[in-house]
Amino acid sequence: MIEGHGDDLYRYDNIEMNFSSNIYNGTDLSALKDYLGSRLDVMRSYPEPSAASLEQMIARECGIRPDEVLVTSGAVDAIYLIAQAYRHEGTCHVTQPTFREYEDACRVFGYEEREDGALCWLCNPNNPTGNVMPVDEVSALAGQHRLLIVDQSYEDYTMASLLQPADVVGRDDIILLHSMTKRYAVPGLRLGYVTASSAIISRLREQYRPWAINALSLEAGKWLVQRGKTAIPDLPSYLAETQRLRALLNEIEGIEAQQTQTNFFLCTIRQTTAAELKEYLAREHGILIRDASNFTGLTPHHFRIATQSPAENDALVAAIRNYEFH
């Protein structure tokens, strides 16, 4: 799906508050900018063919071996790489509603969708609902399929327990996807990684394209991992603000904000469509939300919100209240 994701900020020239992207917006990236500014000369040479130095750093951080890590150009790159590497399995199952790229990647490589598909794709925490499947249920799900791919891109945006890389590297039926994009709030750099058994990683490397990670992204990744700080400085407070925002939205007649275990959640609006609400908020208030109608299984009345600062959240609630009477 080339288009249709959230954060279509590029379509507008007046947005002041962006609720469309799930990525935490309050991160100070000035130190990273200064560091990359001092490393611009790396553009003169080819990067490492396989980002091995970054894989070694991630492996040390996770307490696993470097041959159990594969760095990719964002989690989406990993999704298509896995679909390509296991295309001969032929069947898949995608839990819905969820991130569209799983089904799109399987369609590109000719998979047939079946409940008992060989490959099962699970987003956990799930985009767009914010729900988290407990670890024991994830393990049970793995036993029902040849291979379970668990996309944990939002693992740093929840307090819920999740599988850890050390839990899966000894298994031949689970792959974990991780997003440095989300962890460090650097979506423009396109960085992610896979953790799995060495046999699975070896199979993925057979399909890996050389120089998948450009030199500046590689420098950024190493600097971020070494620094060791994630994007969200106070996750409990941020998630508490999410619940406050949900409660305020649920006070508006015609709006239902669903429960979540992360910083984002689904809403429905009864009187109109999400697309109409989105355009009103963008045009009249400089606020961008995510029209979620293109998620399989959702309706034109669904939209997604990602928590911002308290002041911005209050501004969103006020704008939607105004829409009720617009």
Phi, psi and chi 1 to 4 in degrees:
 res  aa     phi    psi   chi1   chi2   chi3   chi4
   1 MET       -   93.4 -174.6  170.4   64.0      -
   2 ILE   -64.5  -41.4  -61.4  -60.5      -      -
   3 GLU  -119.1  161.8  -62.9 -175.0    7.6      -
   4 GLY   109.7   -0.9      -      -      -      -
   5 HIS   -77.1  173.2  -69.0  -72.3      -      -
   6 GLY   -73.5  179.7      -      -      -      -
   7 ASP    56.3   51.5 -161.4   11.0      -      -
   8 ASP   -87.3   48.4   51.2  -11.6      -      -
   9 LEU   -58.1  -31.0 -169.3   63.4      -      -
  10 TYR   -62.6  -15.1   60.7   91.2      -      -
  11 ARG   -82.7  -12.2  -64.4 -179.4 -179.6  -86.7
  12 TYR  -125.2  157.2  -57.0   87.1      -      -
  13 ASP  -122.8   11.6   57.0    9.8      -      -
  14 ASN  -130.1   12.8   66.6  -37.9      -      -
  15 ILE   -77.8  127.2  -61.2  -59.2      -      -
  16 GLU  -110.0  -24.3  -61.8  178.0   -1.7      -
  17 MET  -132.6  119.9  -68.8  169.4  -85.1      -
  18 ASN  -110.1  101.6 -174.5    1.2      -      -
  19 PHE   -96.3    3.3  -69.4   81.2      -      -
  20 SER   -81.1  -35.9  176.4      -      -      -
  21 SER   -86.9  138.0  169.6      -      -      -
  22 ASN   -77.3   -9.3  -68.2  -14.6      -      -
  23 ILE   -79.2  136.9  -62.6  173.9      -      -
  24 TYR   -57.6  131.7 -179.9   69.9      -      -
  25 ASN   -97.3   -7.6 -113.1  -16.9      -      -
  26 GLY   -96.9   14.9      -      -      -      -
  27 THR   -78.4  135.2  -54.2      -      -      -
  28 ASP   -87.1  110.1 -179.2    3.9      -      -
  29 LEU  -101.0   13.9  -63.5  175.4      -      -
  30 SER   -63.1  -38.4   56.4      -      -      -
  31 ALA   -66.3  -38.8      -      -      -      -
  32 LEU   -65.4  -41.8  175.0   59.6      -      -
  33 LYS   -60.2  -43.6  -66.7  175.9 -175.2  177.3
  34 ASP   -62.7  -42.6  -70.3  -17.4      -      -
  35 TYR   -63.7  -47.6  174.7   73.9      -      -
  36 LEU   -63.6  -33.8  -69.6  179.8      -      -
  37 GLY   -61.3  -29.1      -      -      -      -
  38 SER   -84.7   -5.8   71.8      -      -      -
  39 ARG  -118.0   18.2  -61.8  -67.5  -65.0  160.4
  40 LEU   -63.2  -22.0  -67.7  178.7      -      -
  41 ASP   -66.9  -14.5  -82.1  -11.8      -      -
  42 VAL   -64.1  -16.5  -60.4      -      -      -
  43 MET   -65.4  -17.0  -68.8 -172.3  -67.7      -
  44 ARG   -76.9  -14.0  -64.7  179.8  177.5  -85.7
  45 SER  -126.8  156.9  -56.8      -      -      -
  46 TYR   -64.5  146.3  -77.1   99.0      -      -
  47 PRO   -75.8  175.9   29.7  -35.0      -      -
  48 GLU   -60.3  138.2  -61.9  171.8   28.4      -
  49 PRO   -60.1  -30.6  -23.6   33.9      -      -
  50 SER  -131.9   16.6   62.9      -      -      -
  51 ALA    55.4   38.4      -      -      -      -
  52 ALA   -62.2  -36.8      -      -      -      -
  53 SER   -65.5  -38.2   59.8      -      -      -
  54 LEU   -70.6  -37.7  179.8   54.2      -      -
  55 GLU   -61.4  -38.2  -70.2  167.7   -6.4      -
  56 GLN   -64.7  -40.8  -69.3  169.4    2.7      -
  57 MET   -66.1  -42.4  -65.3  177.0   68.7      -
  58 ILE   -65.0  -40.9  -68.2  170.0      -      -
  59 ALA   -60.3  -43.7      -      -      -      -
  60 ARG   -61.7  -42.5  -75.2 -164.2  -63.7  -89.3
  61 GLU   -62.7  -38.1 -179.0 -175.0   53.2      -
  62 CYS   -86.6  -12.3  -64.8      -      -      -
  63 GLY    73.7   33.4      -      -      -      -
  64 ILE  -129.7 -177.7   59.2  178.4      -      -
  65 ARG   -89.8  153.1  -57.9 -163.8  -48.3  -98.8
  66 PRO   -58.8  -29.5  -26.5   35.6      -      -
  67 ASP   -79.4    6.3   63.3   -5.6      -      -
  68 GLU  -109.9   14.1  -63.7  164.8  -23.8      -
  69 VAL  -131.9  139.4  179.3      -      -      -
  70 LEU  -136.1  116.8  179.7   66.0      -      -
  71 VAL   -82.1  135.6  169.7      -      -      -
  72 THR  -128.8  168.6   58.3      -      -      -
  73 SER   -83.1   71.0 -178.6      -      -      -
  74 GLY    84.6  164.6      -      -      -      -
  75 ALA   -65.4  -31.3      -      -      -      -
  76 VAL   -63.2  -39.2  167.6      -      -      -
  77 ASP   -58.6  -41.3 -172.3   29.9      -      -
  78 ALA   -65.3  -38.0      -      -      -      -
  79 ILE   -60.0  -48.6  -69.2  165.9      -      -
  80 TYR   -69.8  -33.5  -78.7   81.6      -      -
  81 LEU   -64.1  -43.2 -177.0   64.3      -      -
  82 ILE   -66.1  -45.2  -67.5  166.6      -      -
  83 ALA   -59.2  -38.1      -      -      -      -
  84 GLN   -69.3  -44.8  179.0 -177.8    9.1      -
  85 ALA   -66.4  -29.2      -      -      -      -
  86 TYR  -110.9   21.5  -73.4   88.9      -      -
  87 ARG   -61.4  -25.8   60.7 -167.1 -178.6  -82.7
  88 HIS   -73.0  -13.0  -59.8  -58.0      -      -
  89 GLU   -66.7  -34.4  -64.4  -71.4  -14.3      -
  90 GLY    86.3  -25.6      -      -      -      -
  91 THR  -129.8  153.5   60.4      -      -      -
  92 CYS  -147.3  164.7   69.5      -      -      -
  93 HIS  -137.5  132.0  175.0   64.0      -      -
  94 VAL  -121.6  120.6 -179.6      -      -      -
  95 THR   -71.3  134.8   55.3      -      -      -
  96 GLN  -122.1  153.8  -58.7  -71.2   -0.7      -
  97 PRO   -77.2  148.3   30.9  -35.9      -      -
  98 THR  -162.1 -176.7 -164.5      -      -      -
  99 PHE   -56.2  128.6 -169.7   44.1      -      -
 100 ARG   -69.3  -21.4  -85.9  -79.5  -57.7  -84.2
 101 GLU   -66.2  -23.4  -65.7  -63.1  -14.5      -
 102 TYR   -64.0  -51.9  -46.6  134.3      -      -
 103 GLU   -69.1  -33.9   58.3 -174.8  -61.0      -
 104 ASP   -66.3  -42.5  -74.9   -5.7      -      -
 105 ALA   -63.7  -41.3      -      -      -      -
 106 CYS   -66.5  -36.7  -72.3      -      -      -
 107 ARG   -64.3  -42.7  174.0 -177.7   49.4   78.8
 108 VAL   -57.6  -37.7  166.9      -      -      -
 109 PHE  -102.1   17.8  -69.1  102.2      -      -
 110 GLY    78.6   24.1      -      -      -      -
 111 TYR   -74.6  151.8  -73.2   76.8      -      -
 112 GLU  -101.1  129.8  175.7 -170.4   -6.0      -
 113 GLU   -78.9  123.6  168.7   70.7   25.9      -
 114 ARG  -145.7  150.7  -67.0 -169.6  -17.6 -157.0
 115 GLU   -58.8  -35.8  -75.0  -72.1  -30.2      -
 116 ASP  -101.2   29.2   61.8  -12.6      -      -
 117 GLY   -55.0  148.9      -      -      -      -
 118 ALA   -61.2  -43.9      -      -      -      -
 119 LEU  -100.2  131.7  -90.3   63.3      -      -
 120 CYS  -119.2  130.3  179.7      -      -      -
 121 TRP  -106.8  127.9  -61.3   82.4      -      -
 122 LEU  -133.0  124.6  174.4   69.4      -      -
 123 CYS   -95.4  119.8 -169.5      -      -      -
 124 ASN  -148.7  104.3 -160.3   45.4      -      -
 125 PRO   -60.1  147.6  -22.4   33.8      -      -
 126 ASN   -87.8  133.4 -174.6   45.7      -      -
 127 ASN  -100.2  119.7  175.6   21.9      -      -
 128 PRO  -107.8    4.4   38.3  -36.9      -      -
 129 THR   -82.0  -27.8   64.7      -      -      -
 130 GLY    81.7    5.0      -      -      -      -
 131 ASN   -77.4  153.3  -63.5  -27.9      -      -
 132 VAL  -125.5  127.1  177.9      -      -      -
 133 MET   -83.9  129.9 -178.5  179.8  -72.4      -
 134 PRO   -59.1  153.3  -23.1   33.9      -      -
 135 VAL   -57.9  -41.1  169.1      -      -      -
 136 ASP   -66.1  -33.6   58.2  -18.1      -      -
 137 GLU   -71.9  -34.4  -66.3 -176.6   22.5      -
 138 VAL   -63.7  -45.4  174.9      -      -      -
 139 SER   -62.1  -38.6  -66.5      -      -      -
 140 ALA   -66.7  -37.7      -      -      -      -
 141 LEU   -63.8  -37.2 -176.4   61.8      -      -
 142 ALA   -59.6  -34.0      -      -      -      -
 143 GLY   -70.6  -10.2      -      -      -      -
 144 GLN   -96.3   -2.5  -58.6  170.4   28.8      -
 145 HIS  -140.6  160.9  -59.0  -87.4      -      -
 146 ARG   -63.8  -40.4  157.9   73.6  178.3   84.1
 147 LEU  -149.4  129.0 -175.8   65.0      -      -
 148 LEU  -106.6  122.3  174.6   65.1      -      -
 149 ILE  -103.8  114.8  -56.2   99.9      -      -
 150 VAL  -106.2  111.7 -174.3      -      -      -
 151 ASP   -86.9  105.7 -176.5   -8.2      -      -
 152 GLN  -104.6   38.4  -64.7 -169.0  166.8      -
 153 SER   -56.5  -30.6  -71.6      -      -      -
 154 TYR  -101.5   26.8  -63.0   99.3      -      -
 155 GLU   -64.4  -25.0   58.9 -165.4  -23.8      -
 156 ASP   -90.5    7.5  -64.2  -69.9      -      -
 157 TYR  -115.4   19.5  -70.1   67.5      -      -
 158 THR  -145.9  154.9 -175.4      -      -      -
 159 MET   -95.7   -5.7  -57.5  -71.7  -70.8      -
 160 ALA   -70.1  152.8      -      -      -      -
 161 SER   -73.7  138.6  -63.9      -      -      -
 162 LEU  -134.5  165.5  -59.6  169.6      -      -
 163 LEU   -63.1  144.9  -75.7  170.9      -      -
 164 GLN  -108.7  154.1  -61.0  -58.8  -49.6      -
 165 PRO   -50.8  -40.5  -30.4   37.5      -      -
 166 ALA   -63.5  -21.4      -      -      -      -
 167 ASP   -74.8  -22.1  -62.3  -30.7      -      -
 168 VAL  -114.5  -15.9  -55.1      -      -      -
 169 VAL   -67.9  -17.4  -66.6      -      -      -
 170 GLY   -93.9    6.5      -      -      -      -
 171 ARG  -113.3  154.8  -57.2 -179.6   59.0  160.6
 172 ASP  -108.0   12.3   62.1    1.5      -      -
 173 ASP  -125.2    6.8   59.1  -10.7      -      -
 174 ILE  -137.0  136.4  -62.4 -176.2      -      -
 175 ILE  -121.8  136.3  -63.7  176.0      -      -
 176 LEU  -107.6  135.4  -64.0 -174.8      -      -
 177 LEU  -107.5  139.2  -52.8 -173.5      -      -
 178 HIS  -130.8  148.8  -48.8  -90.9      -      -
 179 SER  -121.4  111.5  172.4      -      -      -
 180 MET   -72.4  -26.7  -61.4  177.1   74.2      -
 181 THR   -51.5  -49.7  -71.5      -      -      -
 182 LYS   -76.8  -44.1  -48.2  -64.7 -168.7  -56.7
 183 ARG   -59.2  -40.6  176.8  169.6  -62.8  163.8
 184 TYR  -110.9    3.9  -57.6  111.4      -      -
 185 ALA    58.6   52.1      -      -      -      -
 186 VAL  -131.0   61.8  -72.5      -      -      -
 187 PRO   -61.2  -28.1   22.0  -33.8      -      -
 188 GLY   -71.6  -15.7      -      -      -      -
 189 LEU   -86.6  -17.6  -67.3  178.5      -      -
 190 ARG    53.2   75.7  -49.8  -50.7  -51.8  136.7
 191 LEU  -131.9  130.8  -78.0  170.9      -      -
 192 GLY  -153.4  178.9      -      -      -      -
 193 TYR  -157.8  159.4   61.1   96.7      -      -
 194 VAL  -110.7  138.0  177.7      -      -      -
 195 THR  -121.3  135.3   53.5      -      -      -
 196 ALA  -170.2 -178.7      -      -      -      -
 197 SER   -62.1  158.0   70.1      -      -      -
 198 SER   -61.8  -32.2   58.4      -      -      -
 199 ALA   -66.8  -41.7      -      -      -      -
 200 ILE   -66.8  -45.4  -69.5  174.6      -      -
 201 ILE   -60.8  -39.6  -64.6  -62.1      -      -
 202 SER   -61.6  -40.6  177.2      -      -      -
 203 ARG   -65.0  -39.4 -177.8  166.5 -179.7  171.0
 204 LEU   -67.1  -36.8  -62.8 -179.6      -      -
 205 ARG   -63.3  -26.4  -75.0 -165.3 -168.0  -80.6
 206 GLU   -63.5  -24.4  -67.4  175.3   -0.3      -
 207 GLN  -103.1   -1.7  -50.4  -65.2  -31.1      -
 208 TYR   -71.5  134.1 -166.5   82.2      -      -
 209 ARG   -86.9  139.4   54.8 -168.5  171.1   87.8
 210 PRO   -61.1  147.7  -19.2   30.8      -      -
 211 TRP    55.8   40.3  -53.4  -55.6      -      -
 212 ALA   -66.0  -27.0      -      -      -      -
 213 ILE  -109.6  119.3  -48.4  -58.0      -      -
 214 ASN   -72.0  164.5   72.2   64.6      -      -
 215 ALA   -62.3  -40.9      -      -      -      -
 216 LEU   -70.1  -39.1  -79.7  176.0      -      -
 217 SER   -63.6  -38.5  -68.7      -      -      -
 218 LEU   -63.6  -43.9 -176.6   58.2      -      -
 219 GLU   -61.3  -43.6  -72.0  -66.7  -39.1      -
 220 ALA   -62.9  -44.3      -      -      -      -
 221 GLY   -59.9  -44.7      -      -      -      -
 222 LYS   -65.0  -41.4  -68.5 -169.5  -69.9 -174.7
 223 TRP   -64.2  -42.3 -174.5   87.0      -      -
 224 LEU   -66.9  -44.1  -71.3  164.4      -      -
 225 VAL   -64.2  -43.2  171.1      -      -      -
 226 GLN   -64.3  -36.9 -173.1  172.4   33.2      -
 227 ARG   -69.1  -37.2 -172.9  165.3  176.7 -103.2
 228 GLY    79.8   10.8      -      -      -      -
 229 LYS  -106.1  130.5  -65.4 -178.3  179.0  179.5
 230 THR   -84.2  172.9   58.2      -      -      -
 231 ALA   -67.2  -36.2      -      -      -      -
 232 ILE   -96.7  113.1  -54.1  172.4      -      -
 233 PRO   -72.6  -29.7   24.4  -32.1      -      -
 234 ASP  -138.4   83.4 -174.1   -7.2      -      -
 235 LEU   -62.8  -44.2 -178.8   59.3      -      -
 236 PRO   -57.3  -41.5  -27.6   37.1      -      -
 237 SER   -67.6  -38.3  -65.5      -      -      -
 238 TYR   -64.3  -41.8 -173.5   43.4      -      -
 239 LEU   -71.4  -31.9  -64.0 -178.6      -      -
 240 ALA   -65.0  -38.2      -      -      -      -
 241 GLU   -65.8  -33.5  176.8   62.3   17.1      -
 242 THR   -60.4  -44.4  -60.9      -      -      -
 243 GLN   -67.9  -34.3  -64.2  -55.5  -38.0      -
 244 ARG   -64.1  -43.2 -174.5 -174.9   78.5   89.0
 245 LEU   -63.2  -44.1  174.2   57.2      -      -
 246 ARG   -56.6  -45.3  -80.6 -171.3   59.8 -106.3
 247 ALA   -62.6  -40.8      -      -      -      -
 248 LEU   -65.3  -41.8  -70.2  173.8      -      -
 249 LEU   -66.2  -35.1  -71.1  169.8      -      -
 250 ASN   -70.7  -13.9  -84.4  -37.0      -      -
 251 GLU   -79.0  -13.1  -67.8  175.5   -0.8      -
 252 ILE   -85.9  124.9  -57.6  174.4      -      -
 253 GLU   -62.2  130.7 -175.2  178.2   -5.1      -
 254 GLY    92.8   -4.5      -      -      -      -
 255 ILE  -114.6  133.9  -62.4  -69.8      -      -
 256 GLU  -125.8  119.7  179.2 -175.3   -5.7      -
 257 ALA  -104.0  119.9      -      -      -      -
 258 GLN   -80.5  160.2  -61.6  179.5   13.7      -
 259 GLN   -65.5  154.5 -172.4   54.8  -94.0      -
 260 THR  -152.8  158.7 -177.2      -      -      -
 261 GLN  -117.0   14.7  -68.3  172.1  -90.5      -
 262 THR  -131.4 -159.0   63.6      -      -      -
 263 ASN   -92.6   -0.1   66.4  -47.7      -      -
 264 PHE  -131.6  161.1   56.5   87.9      -      -
 265 PHE  -160.6  159.1   50.6   90.7      -      -
 266 LEU   -87.9  145.8  -87.4  179.3      -      -
 267 CYS  -130.1  158.8  -61.5      -      -      -
 268 THR  -127.1  149.0   54.8      -      -      -
 269 ILE  -124.3  129.8 -175.6  167.0      -      -
 270 ARG   -84.3  -43.1  -72.0 -160.1  -60.7  -94.0
 271 GLN   -72.1  -23.6  -64.8   93.0  -28.2      -
 272 THR  -146.9 -167.4 -174.6      -      -      -
 273 THR  -101.1  160.4   66.1      -      -      -
 274 ALA   -62.4  -36.2      -      -      -      -
 275 ALA   -62.8  -40.7      -      -      -      -
 276 GLU   -68.7  -41.4  -69.6  169.8  -35.2      -
 277 LEU   -62.6  -43.5  175.7   63.6      -      -
 278 LYS   -58.6  -46.8  174.0 -178.6  176.4  178.3
 279 GLU   -66.8  -37.3  -69.8  -51.8  -50.4      -
 280 TYR   -62.1  -49.4  163.3   77.8      -      -
 281 LEU   -62.7  -39.8  -68.6  172.5      -      -
 282 ALA   -67.5  -46.4      -      -      -      -
 283 ARG   -70.3  -44.4 -178.0 -179.0   65.6 -107.7
 284 GLU   -93.6  -24.1  -59.8  -65.7  -26.7      -
 285 HIS  -129.3   -2.5  -62.8  -83.6      -      -
 286 GLY    64.4   32.2      -      -      -      -
 287 ILE  -115.5  133.3  -66.8  174.0      -      -
 288 LEU  -113.6  126.3 -174.0   62.9      -      -
 289 ILE  -117.8  172.7   63.5  171.7      -      -
 290 ARG  -101.6  111.3  169.2   68.2  152.1   96.1
 291 ASP   -68.3  114.4  175.5    0.3      -      -
 292 ALA   -98.3   14.3      -      -      -      -
 293 SER   -67.6  -18.2   60.3      -      -      -
 294 ASN   -89.8    4.8   66.9  -22.6      -      -
 295 PHE   -77.3  130.9  -76.4   92.4      -      -
 296 THR   -56.8  128.1  -60.0      -      -      -
 297 GLY    95.7  -10.8      -      -      -      -
 298 LEU   -98.4  176.4  -62.5 -173.2      -      -
 299 THR  -121.9  171.0   73.9      -      -      -
 300 PRO   -63.6   -6.6  -25.5   36.4      -      -
 301 HIS   -97.2    0.3  -59.2  -79.5      -      -
 302 HIS   -94.5  136.7  -78.2   92.3      -      -
 303 PHE  -140.1  159.6   61.8   97.5      -      -
 304 ARG  -118.1  141.5 -169.0 -169.7   66.3 -158.5
 305 ILE  -123.0  137.6  -65.6  -64.8      -      -
 306 ALA  -116.4  130.5      -      -      -      -
 307 THR   -60.9  136.6  -55.3      -      -      -
 308 GLN  -116.5 -152.1  -57.0  -56.7  -46.9      -
 309 SER   -71.3  158.5   70.7      -      -      -
 310 PRO   -54.4  -41.0  -29.8   37.1      -      -
 311 ALA   -65.2  -42.2      -      -      -      -
 312 GLU   -67.1  -38.9  -70.4  173.6  -42.0      -
 313 ASN   -62.7  -41.6  -63.8  -24.9      -      -
 314 ASP   -63.8  -37.3  -70.5  -18.5      -      -
 315 ALA   -65.4  -39.3      -      -      -      -
 316 LEU   -62.7  -47.0  171.0   68.3      -      -
 317 VAL   -60.2  -44.3  172.1      -      -      -
 318 ALA   -62.6  -40.7      -      -      -      -
 319 ALA   -65.6  -40.9      -      -      -      -
 320 ILE   -69.5  -37.4  -65.7  179.0      -      -
 321 ARG   -58.6  -41.5  -74.8 -171.6 -172.0  -81.7
 322 ASN   -64.7  -35.1 -176.4   61.0      -      -
 323 TYR   -63.8  -32.3 -175.9   77.8      -      -
 324 GLU   -58.1  -29.5  -65.6  -62.2  -65.6      -
 325 PHE  -110.8    7.2  -56.6   99.1      -      -
 326 HIS   -73.6      - -176.4   70.2      -      -
